[in-house]
Amino acid sequence: MRTAEASRMALEALRVNRLRSALTMFGVVIGVSAVVILVAIGTGAKEAVEREIAGLGSNIILVVPGEVGLGTAPTQSRLGLDDVAFVRRLVGDPAKVTVAVNSGELVRVGGTAVFATITGTDEHMSNIFDRPLRRGRYLGGTDVDTRRRVAVLGSEVGQKLFGDVDPIGRQVAIAGVRFRVVGLYEPVGATFGVARDQEVHIPVTTAQRLVGLSRINGIAVGASGPDEVEPLRRTVLEALRARYPGERFSGVTQTRLLGTIGTVLGMLTGVLAAIAGISLLVGGVGVSNIMLVSVRERTREIGLRKALGARARDVLGQFLIEAVLLTTIGGMIGILIGVGGSLAIQALSPVPAVITWWSVALAFGVSAGVGVFFGVAPARRAARLDPVIALRAE
């Protein structure tokens, strides 16, 4: 029997039992659409994290005390400004090394107060991290050397304290100490849940006096190119460990961040896809069950066809095509729902969703494979029926 004729007969069988066919396909539809949507969400989350890391700047090494990893506790810093000078001599270019001292403080203007992250740094911060200014200027070397009380406001801090008024040249109080605003950042959003628009940058020497600390939280080093990041990271870490025997330091790079986070998100996406795949498994069991019922109902038809000369492979092909059509049509509907659902999630919620061609192809291929896998047993049962016994069936 030709494939075209077998397909026509399979379609006719599905049309005759429309409700049963629709209910059978329902599990496949749910499974395929869930795979497409969950993979789209996982891929979107991964790309969003990559954009956030790339937005920090390129070829950056963050040197911090202790070991950096999931579940590790922060280590008290032994680093000071003399270590920044040491790393600058080691790197050979002072403009490629900057420093950070962080503290959370209230920033006030009159009766308005905003809690902000105060970052003490120097004039080289703008050379390493990609962050444009909306107005004014950044911190200068003279500001750091003379411990000048000047500040660069994040966009959200500036909006809450001054509204639409230009803050440049105006005064703010940080932890009760007056500072003059010299710059205002463009909005950049959040990175890893940290609201960067709620930061205020002040000279590192002023920050140390403000919070009463002589230590720094970390050192940022900018490499000249991607190929220099790893050798420079090793050089800096080895030099600091030799300077402080027994102490441990970590050098966090964008590549390491992307690798770690990408692995975690990849595993999460795989788990989500596997959970969605359970729906496909359940749908496949439903297809197999309905096909077995169909074989039982059409036993006399099968016997008559075999008595008229139909071969076992013809019967096998007809029922196998019927099962594959069920899952394939269900898979196509599921893909349409999955793509539509992903686009709706992307448009109507903050959850990122990116549709990938491979997830659609995988979902469609798996749905067709489910039809073949779960359709073989009912089709073989139909093909093996004895025509005499089949014709006697009630």
Secondary structure, 3 states (H helix, E strand, C coil): CCHHHHHHHHHHHHHHCHHHHHHHHHHHHHHHHHHHHHHHHHHHHHHHHHHHHHHHCCCEEEEEECCCCCCCCCCCCCCCHHHHHHHHHHHCCHHHEEEEEEEEEEEEECCEEEEEEEEEECCCHHHHCCCCEEEECCCCHHHHHCCCCEEEECHHHHHHHHCCCCCCCCEEEECCEEEEEEEEECCCCEECCEEHHHEEEEEHHHHHHHHCCCCCCEEEEECCCHHHHHHHHHHHHHHHHHHCCCCCEEEEEHHHHHHHHHHHHHHHHHHHHHHHHHHHHHHHHHHHHHHHHHHHHCHHHHHHHHHCCCCHHHHHHHHHHHHHHHHHHHHHHHHHHHHHHHHHHHHHCCCCCCCCHHHHHHHHHHHHHHHHHHHHHHHHHHHCCCHHHHHHCC
